[in-house]
Amino acid sequence: MKAVLHRDAPGIAVVDLFADAPSVRPQPAAYLLAAYAVWFDAGTVFLCVIDPGVGGSRAPLIIQADRRWYVGPDNGLLELVLRRAAKTRAWRITFNPAAMSASFHGRDLFAPVAARIARGGKPPGVLHVPTRFPIWPDDLAEIVYIDHYGNAITGVRASALPPRARLSVAGAVLPRARTFSDVPRGVALCYENANGLMEVAISEGRADAVLGLTVGSKLTIVP
């Protein structure tokens, strides 16, 4: 995909936001995308490909949400972006490349469209109403990502919790702290991460290994 972006939109910076986002699971990635995208300027184009239904009946989408662009599959990956934006528009992609594989629309369809929009082109599609996922909660009480250090990001915004609320995970109620050094070495904690999501960590340790956490692990909010 990056090769296509460099070919079709030369000179435009490409940033890997989550090259290791949860595979074949659009739901946890939807909460990550909504939280992290707000740090990017208006006009940024997000190429979003978690697409287990590639080649099937799901629609290929272009979304404009609060002056940022998102290109990806209509499978819920953009649900939280749509839900939290003040102003949105959506198009079903009608661009039909000369050569498109059945199983790699990220390279053959989504990347060329993202490059076209990044160059200032018009969305190559028709206005469309995306599939919505109303059963998905506004905040997902699960682990949605494990980072390089073993810290476990949740789908819960800190702003959605009472100030003294804590998280219970793997049978333990975790103290809520401001940062890692607020607890002794080896102690588990929960805290608001740098992008506004609640996160589980162990001071100078790996929360995933010690607490047995994986993407999809459930947690409980303790008032």
C-alpha positions in Angstrom: 0.0 0.0 0.0 2.8 2.4 0.8 4.4 1.7 -2.5 1.2 2.8 -4.2 1.0 5.9 -2.1 4.5 6.9 -3.0 3.9 6.2 -6.6 0.5 8.1 -6.9 1.1 10.9 -4.3 4.8 11.6 -4.5 6.1 14.1 -2.0 3.2 13.7 0.4 4.2 12.4 3.8 3.0 8.9 4.9 2.7 8.1 8.6 2.1 4.6 10.0 -0.5 5.1 12.6 -1.1 1.5 13.6 0.7 -0.9 11.3 -0.1 -3.7 13.8 -3.7 -2.9 14.5 -5.8 -5.9 15.6 -6.1 -8.1 12.5 -9.4 -9.2 11.0 -11.3 -7.3 13.8 -12.7 -4.0 12.8 -14.4 -3.3 16.1 -11.4 -2.8 18.4 -9.6 -0.9 15.7 -12.6 1.5 15.3 -12.1 2.8 18.9 -8.3 3.3 18.3 -8.9 5.2 15.1 -11.4 7.6 16.6 -9.2 8.4 19.5 -5.9 8.9 17.6 -7.2 10.6 14.4 -8.1 13.8 16.2 -4.4 14.6 16.6 -4.0 15.1 12.8 -4.8 18.3 10.9 -7.8 18.9 8.8 -7.3 17.6 5.3 -5.4 14.5 6.5 -6.3 11.3 4.6 -6.5 8.1 6.6 -6.1 4.9 4.6 -7.8 2.3 6.9 -7.6 -1.3 6.0 -8.8 -4.0 8.3 -10.9 -5.9 5.8 -11.7 -9.5 6.5 -14.6 -9.3 4.0 -12.3 -8.2 1.1 -13.7 -9.1 -2.2 -17.1 -9.7 -0.8 -20.3 -7.7 -0.5 -19.1 -5.0 1.8 -18.9 -1.5 0.2 -15.6 0.4 -0.3 -16.0 3.8 1.3 -14.8 7.3 1.4 -15.8 9.3 4.5 -15.3 13.0 5.2 -15.6 13.6 9.0 -14.8 16.9 10.6 -12.7 17.9 7.6 -10.5 14.7 7.7 -10.8 12.0 5.1 -11.0 8.2 5.6 -10.8 5.5 3.0 -11.6 1.9 3.8 -14.2 -0.8 4.0 -17.8 -0.4 5.1 -17.5 -3.0 7.9 -17.7 -0.9 11.1 -14.0 0.3 11.1 -15.2 3.9 10.6 -18.3 3.6 12.9 -16.8 5.6 15.9 -15.3 8.2 13.6 -18.8 8.7 12.1 -20.5 8.7 15.5 -18.3 11.3 17.1 -17.9 13.7 14.2 -20.0 16.8 14.1 -20.3 16.8 10.3 -19.9 13.8 7.9 -20.4 12.9 4.3 -19.9 9.4 2.7 -19.3 8.1 -0.8 -19.3 4.5 -2.1 -16.2 4.2 -4.2 -16.9 3.7 -7.9 -13.3 3.8 -9.1 -12.6 0.6 -11.0 -8.9 0.0 -11.5 -7.8 -1.9 -14.6 -6.2 -4.6 -12.4 -7.6 -5.4 -9.0 -6.9 -8.6 -7.1 -9.7 -10.3 -5.2 -7.9 -10.3 -1.9 -5.8 -7.0 -1.7 -8.1 -4.1 -2.1 -5.9 -2.1 0.3 -3.2 -1.9 -2.4 -5.3 -2.0 -5.6 -8.4 0.1 -4.6 -8.1 2.0 -1.3 -4.5 3.2 -1.7 -5.0 4.7 -5.2 -8.2 6.5 -4.0 -6.5 7.8 -0.8 -3.6 9.1 -3.0 -6.0 10.8 -5.3 -7.8 12.6 -2.4 -4.4 13.6 -0.9 -3.5 15.3 -4.1 -6.7 17.3 -3.9 -8.9 15.2 -6.2 -12.6 14.8 -5.8 -13.9 11.6 -4.2 -14.3 9.0 -7.0 -17.7 7.7 -5.9 -21.4 8.3 -5.4 -23.0 9.6 -2.2 -23.8 6.7 0.1 -25.2 5.9 3.6 -22.7 3.7 5.4 -23.7 0.7 7.3 -24.1 1.6 11.0 -23.4 -0.5 14.1 -25.7 0.9 16.8 -25.2 -2.1 19.1 -21.5 -1.1 19.5 -21.2 0.9 22.7 -19.8 4.4 22.8 -17.0 3.1 24.9 -15.8 -0.5 24.6 -14.9 -2.1 27.9 -12.3 -4.4 26.4 -8.6 -4.4 25.5 -8.3 -3.1 22.0 -4.5 -3.0 21.5 -1.3 -4.2 23.2 1.7 -1.9 22.6 5.4 -2.7 22.3 5.9 -2.4 26.1 3.0 -4.7 27.0 0.7 -1.9 28.0 -3.0 -2.7 27.2 -5.1 0.1 25.7 -8.8 -0.1 26.2 -11.7 1.2 24.2 -12.9 3.4 27.1 -12.4 7.1 27.0 -11.2 8.5 30.4 -13.5 11.4 29.9 -16.5 9.0 30.0 -15.6 7.8 33.5 -16.2 9.5 36.9 -12.9 10.9 38.2 -12.5 8.2 40.9 -13.6 5.3 38.7 -11.1 2.4 38.3 -10.8 -0.7 36.1 -11.1 -4.3 37.1 -9.3 -6.7 34.8 -8.1 -10.3 35.2 -9.7 -10.5 38.6 -7.9 -7.4 40.0 -9.2 -3.9 40.7 -6.4 -1.6 39.6 -5.4 1.6 41.3 -6.0 4.6 39.1 -2.8 6.7 38.7 -1.6 9.7 36.7 1.6 7.9 35.4 3.7 4.8 35.9 6.0 6.2 38.6 3.0 6.9 40.9 3.0 3.2 41.9 5.9 1.0 43.0 7.8 -1.1 40.5 5.9 -4.2 39.5 2.5 -2.8 40.5 -0.4 -2.8 38.0 -2.3 0.4 37.4 -4.8 2.1 35.1 -4.5 5.6 33.8 -5.5 8.0 31.0 -3.1 7.5 28.2 -1.7 10.3 26.0 -4.7 10.0 23.6 -7.5 10.0 26.1 -8.1 6.3 26.4 -7.9 4.3 29.6 -4.9 2.0 29.6 -3.6 -0.8 31.8 0.1 -1.2 32.6 2.6 -2.5 35.1 5.2 -0.1 36.3 8.5 -1.3 34.6 6.8 -4.5 33.6 4.5 -6.0 31.0 0.8 -6.0 31.8 0.0 -8.4 29.0 2.2 -11.1 30.3 1.6 -10.7 34.0 -2.2 -10.2 33.7 -2.7 -12.5 30.8 -4.2 -9.8 28.6 -4.9 -10.0 24.9 -7.0 -8.0 22.5 -10.6 -8.7 23.4 -10.0 -9.3 27.1 -13.0 -7.9 29.1 -12.8 -5.4 31.8 -15.2 -3.9 34.4 -15.6 -0.3 35.4 -15.6 0.1 39.2 -17.3 3.4 40.3 
